[in-house]
Amino acid sequence: MTYAHIPAKQLWLATLAAFATGLLTLVIVIMPAEYNIDPTGIGTQLGLTALSPEKLNEAPSALSNLANMDGLTTLVIPAGSGKEFKLEVAEGGQVDFEWITDGASIYVDTHGEPFNDPSGYFKSYVIATTSEMKGSFTAPFAGTHGWYFRNDGQQDITIQLFFEGQYENPHAM
Amino acid sequence: MKLSITRLVLLLAMLTTASFAVAHGVDDNTRTFLQQNTGVQFVPFLYIGAKHMITGYDHLLFLLGVIFFLFRSREVLLYVSLFTLGHSITLMSGVLANIQLNAYLIDAIIGLSVVYKGFDNLGGFKRVLGFQPDTRYAVLIFGLFHGFGLATKLQEFHIPADGLLTNLIAFNIGVEIGQFAALGIILILISAWRHSATFSRFAVLTNTLLMASGIMLTGYQLTGYFNS
């Protein structure tokens, strides 16, 4: 046989069941999860709409709540180059900071240089390669303290940098 | 276990499939690969083709429906060859002639092919039309649409013209390797199942589920079309 020889009633029951199952699953599960379309509202209740690309792209960025505060800076580090961002801090001055990249890892040297020091001396507080960092430093000497970011990758990296504390004259170098 | 060519071939199919058992989401890696590698990349395209078929559950569901009531190897070979002929024609011409088709609509038709086969397996068309449309033609024609589906996926990668024909041929061969591997598994399982009384008992249920999955596929793709 190349098909199931079944009575007509069974065929129509099967077809009806197939359409019912298919349409129900579509409307309750698949459309909410894939397209954020939820005619019955059940998909949202089940939490499925959160899976849809529409909902996933709505999620707030990590630092959006910091955007209104002072000390928020955006840096773009081109591929293959480095940039510094420095604050003038007195001895004992404290700075709290947080920064996050657009996803890529970047090399960072959090360090400080004394004012007017021709020897080129600098002190590193943290050296890392990461995509985000949160911390604080207390300046061991008066000088310019901050971050040296180096992009060893192929794509430009954007960094959102936030800092607060006892500083003056934030500037990029 | 009795050693025979058939068993060896089926074992090979199983092993090939097992090595391809990865989830979707290969597309990003494929895209990156294609951006970084131009010219003829025969074996990579072979692999990409096989992977598309193994993870292409819409194609596999249709194949399952096609072979469900085909008990003789000759018939299986015939129908699978017709499907292969159909999808190879449109895969090659679709990519080479850069035929622009809406992927959602093509995939919706592929979904309908699954509904068709499930319904046909239940004798639906015999009931409705008084006769069963020649399944060989149906498989060939739906095969053409499956091929366009494969073509649209490949077109998304914007493969450069340099080495395109060779890469495309490799992709097509890869699709057949993937089909062979997947069919091997399906045939082993269904052959084993056919020895049990549960096969005829659950044949109706299985084809009902096949129809239902076809409806889900079609609806999913149509929603995507109207949403885009």
HADDOCK unambig.tbl for C-alpha pairs under 7 A between the chains (distance, minus, plus):
assign (segid A and resid 1 and name CA) (segid B and resid 69 and name CA) 6.89 0.50 0.50
assign (segid A and resid 2 and name CA) (segid B and resid 69 and name CA) 5.24 0.50 0.50
assign (segid A and resid 2 and name CA) (segid B and resid 70 and name CA) 6.57 0.50 0.50
assign (segid A and resid 3 and name CA) (segid B and resid 69 and name CA) 6.36 0.50 0.50
assign (segid A and resid 3 and name CA) (segid B and resid 120 and name CA) 6.94 0.50 0.50
assign (segid A and resid 3 and name CA) (segid B and resid 121 and name CA) 4.57 0.50 0.50
assign (segid A and resid 3 and name CA) (segid B and resid 122 and name CA) 5.69 0.50 0.50
assign (segid A and resid 3 and name CA) (segid B and resid 123 and name CA) 5.38 0.50 0.50
assign (segid A and resid 4 and name CA) (segid B and resid 121 and name CA) 6.08 0.50 0.50
assign (segid A and resid 4 and name CA) (segid B and resid 122 and name CA) 4.98 0.50 0.50
assign (segid A and resid 4 and name CA) (segid B and resid 123 and name CA) 5.91 0.50 0.50
assign (segid A and resid 5 and name CA) (segid B and resid 123 and name CA) 6.36 0.50 0.50
assign (segid A and resid 11 and name CA) (segid B and resid 122 and name CA) 6.57 0.50 0.50
assign (segid A and resid 11 and name CA) (segid B and resid 124 and name CA) 6.78 0.50 0.50
assign (segid A and resid 14 and name CA) (segid B and resid 208 and name CA) 5.66 0.50 0.50
assign (segid A and resid 15 and name CA) (segid B and resid 208 and name CA) 6.61 0.50 0.50
assign (segid A and resid 18 and name CA) (segid B and resid 208 and name CA) 5.36 0.50 0.50
assign (segid A and resid 18 and name CA) (segid B and resid 209 and name CA) 6.32 0.50 0.50
assign (segid A and resid 18 and name CA) (segid B and resid 211 and name CA) 5.74 0.50 0.50
assign (segid A and resid 18 and name CA) (segid B and resid 212 and name CA) 4.37 0.50 0.50
assign (segid A and resid 19 and name CA) (segid B and resid 212 and name CA) 5.92 0.50 0.50
assign (segid A and resid 19 and name CA) (segid B and resid 215 and name CA) 6.81 0.50 0.50
assign (segid A and resid 21 and name CA) (segid B and resid 212 and name CA) 6.08 0.50 0.50
assign (segid A and resid 22 and name CA) (segid B and resid 212 and name CA) 4.49 0.50 0.50
assign (segid A and resid 22 and name CA) (segid B and resid 213 and name CA) 6.32 0.50 0.50
assign (segid A and resid 22 and name CA) (segid B and resid 215 and name CA) 5.34 0.50 0.50
assign (segid A and resid 22 and name CA) (segid B and resid 216 and name CA) 5.09 0.50 0.50
assign (segid A and resid 23 and name CA) (segid B and resid 216 and name CA) 6.71 0.50 0.50
assign (segid A and resid 26 and name CA) (segid B and resid 216 and name CA) 5.68 0.50 0.50
assign (segid A and resid 26 and name CA) (segid B and resid 219 and name CA) 6.76 0.50 0.50
assign (segid A and resid 26 and name CA) (segid B and resid 220 and name CA) 6.99 0.50 0.50
assign (segid A and resid 31 and name CA) (segid B and resid 220 and name CA) 6.96 0.50 0.50
